Amino acid sequence: MKREDGELSWKFNLPSIKELVVNGLIREIDLPSDRPAYLGETIFIYGGKSDFVMDGDQPGITSLFPNNKMHCLPDAGHYLHVEKPKEFLSLLISVLK
């Protein structure tokens, strides 16, 4: 977060993220099959235009988070909190109640 003119906004270090991806330091992680599931309530909020959460991901998500609830913002991409901040905040508040 950064404060500018009294307002808070998101700030990402894109050059560092790009370097990590190019150098292969950020990649998919193979989790051990015997990894215990988290049994608490888990909420996933994702953008419908992002390929970060795909339909085929549901079985893997459910195996690790059996008590999950998925919420999609259909007109948002990966950075839904930036692209649709009002809709994201509204959804976040509704799921946290």
Buried (B, 14 or more C-beta within 10 A) or exposed (E): EEEEEEEEEEEEEEEEEEEEEEEEEEEEEEEEEEEEEEEEEBBBBBBEBBEEBEEEEEEEBBEEBEEBEBEBBEEBBBBBBEBBBEBBEEBEEEEEE
